[in-house]
Amino acid sequence: MIDAAAAGPPLRKARLRLSAVFWRRPWLKALALLLLPLLAFVIVYLGALTALFVSAFWQVNDFTAKVEHIWTFANFSALIHQSVYRRIALRTIGIASAVTLTDAVLAFPLAYFMARVAGGKMRALLFVLVLMPLWSSYLVRVYAWRTILAHDGALNWSLHKVGLPNVGLLYTNWGMWIVFSYIWLPFMILPVYAALERIPQSYLEASQDLGGRGWRTLRSVILPLLLPGLVAGSIFTFSLTLGDFITPLLVGGSSSSFIGNVVEDKVGQPDIPFAAAFATVPVLVMGIYLVIARRLGAFEAL
């Protein structure tokens, strides 16, 4: 009891001094709160990226099939000079861009109705309908679309009923475009909805008072204020499509491989250095994309 009483005042003074230090220097409090997450980020995320880039400059011994820590640009040279890898990279980036554009066009009218027109109950119902696909497994949704797009699937059955010829969309780039656009659409709707909801009604009324018709208001008022939300949504749709390898495997087939499919194949061979080199392509593409998105104010809309 005596020891505890004697130790009480010094401990209290130390706490007061520490509180005073944090009060005078708020950045120390922020650093103390963020130190552990920052260490985890540096060790896990940046450490993994560093290992990825470093291993991309190694090579595999043709005789022993073991990775040799010999620095070489051979993996990147193969990516540049072999047309098959250039074609796969361009296909991946092209379909990711097409999916992003498609989702932006589809998301805008629905998000506008939810944010500016629908009432409370209707808005809640639409939110449930938008989010409901996310409650099911990713693989379930992909296999459902395989059933729809198959030669004897629901789409061709419906076309046959109205006298139209069959369409072969399964194992094509068109099929991947449709499936990706459906799967990632909620990730575009939500940021666009948030951006539309933040537009003050007074801006729209001012445009009407100044003689702006519907299209002029859309072009001069709504779209400029909506742009950060569109770019924020595109970060999700573009990056998720860019890194996917399951949908190309199940819907696109062997003739529609993505970068992720090649990386998976090379890891299984194993050819880790070439897989790491090819995996740097989407990382660099997304790095450039994020820089552009930041300049367009997309991070404020997230």
C-alpha positions, 0 to 999 in steps of 0.5 A, spaced: 500 500 500 505 504 501 509 503 495 503 504 491 501 510 494 509 513 493 509 511 486 502 514 484 504 522 484 510 520 479 506 516 475 501 521 474 506 527 473 509 522 467 502 521 464 501 529 465 507 530 461 506 525 456 499 528 455 502 535 454 507 533 449 501 530 445 497 536 446 503 541 443 505 536 438 498 533 434 502 530 429 506 525 434 499 523 436 497 521 429 504 518 428 503 514 434 496 512 431 498 510 424 505 507 426 503 500 426 498 500 420 504 504 416 509 498 418 504 493 416 503 497 409 511 497 408 512 490 410 507 487 407 504 491 401 511 495 399 515 489 401 511 484 396 511 489 390 519 490 392 520 482 391 516 482 385 520 487 381 526 484 384 525 477 382 522 480 375 530 481 373 532 474 375 532 468 370 530 460 370 536 455 369 533 451 363 537 445 365 535 445 372 529 449 372 531 453 378 531 460 379 538 463 378 539 470 382 542 473 375 540 480 373 538 480 366 533 484 362 531 478 358 524 477 361 522 484 359 525 483 352 521 477 351 514 481 353 516 487 348 519 483 342 514 477 342 507 479 339 503 474 343 505 477 350 503 484 347 497 482 344 495 479 351 497 485 354 493 490 349 487 485 350 487 486 357 487 493 357 482 494 352 477 490 355 478 493 361 477 500 358 471 498 354 468 495 361 469 501 364 466 505 359 460 501 359 459 501 366 459 509 366 454 509 361 449 504 364 451 507 371 449 514 370 441 514 369 440 509 374 444 513 379 441 519 377 434 516 378 436 514 385 439 520 387 435 526 384 428 523 383 426 516 387 423 517 394 426 514 400 422 507 399 424 506 392 431 509 393 432 503 398 429 498 394 434 500 388 440 500 393 438 493 395 437 491 388 444 494 386 448 490 392 444 484 392 449 481 386 454 482 391 451 478 396 452 471 392 459 468 390 463 471 384 464 464 381 456 463 382 455 469 378 460 467 372 457 460 372 450 463 371 453 467 365 456 461 362 449 458 362 446 464 359 451 465 354 452 457 352 450 455 345 444 451 348 443 457 354 438 462 355 440 467 350 440 463 344 433 459 347 430 466 347 432 468 340 430 462 337 423 463 340 422 470 336 425 467 330 432 470 330 439 466 329 443 463 335 449 467 337 456 464 340 458 469 345 461 464 350 469 463 349 469 470 346 471 477 348 464 479 347 462 474 352 467 477 357 465 484 356 458 482 357 460 478 364 465 483 366 460 489 365 455 486 369 459 483 375 463 490 376 457 495 375 455 496 382 462 498 383 461 504 378 454 505 381 455 507 388 461 512 387 456 516 381 450 516 386 455 519 391 457 524 386 450 526 384 447 526 391 452 532 393 450 536 387 446 542 390 439 543 387 441 550 387 446 549 382 441 546 377 435 551 379 440 557 377 442 553 370 434 553 369 434 560 371 439 562 366 436 559 360 439 552 360 435 547 358 436 540 360 442 538 355 446 544 357 445 543 364 447 536 363 453 538 359 455 544 363 453 543 370 452 536 372 458 532 368 463 537 370 461 535 378 460 528 376 467 527 373 470 525 380 465 520 381 466 517 375 473 517 375 473 514 382 468 508 380 473 507 374 478 505 378 474 499 381 472 497 374 478 498 371 483 495 376 478 489 377 478 487 370 485 488 369 487 483 374 482 478 373 484 471 371 477 467 373 472 470 368 477 470 362 478 462 363 471 460 364 468 465 359 473 467 354 477 460 353 484 459 351 484 464 345 482 470 350 487 470 355 488 475 360 495 477 363 493 474 370 492 467 366 499 468 363 502 469 370 498 463 373 501 459 367 508 461 368 507 460 376 505 453 375 511 451 370 514 454 374 517 460 371 517 465 377 521 471 374 517 471 367 511 471 371 513 477 376 515 481 369 509 480 366 505 482 373 509 488 373 505 491 367 498 491 370 501 495 376 505 500 372 498 501 368 494 502 374 500 507 377 499 511 371 491 511 372 491 513 379 496 519 378 491 521 372 485 519 377 488 524 382 489 530 378 481 529 376 479 529 383 477 522 384 480 521 391 475 526 394 469 522 391 471 515 394 
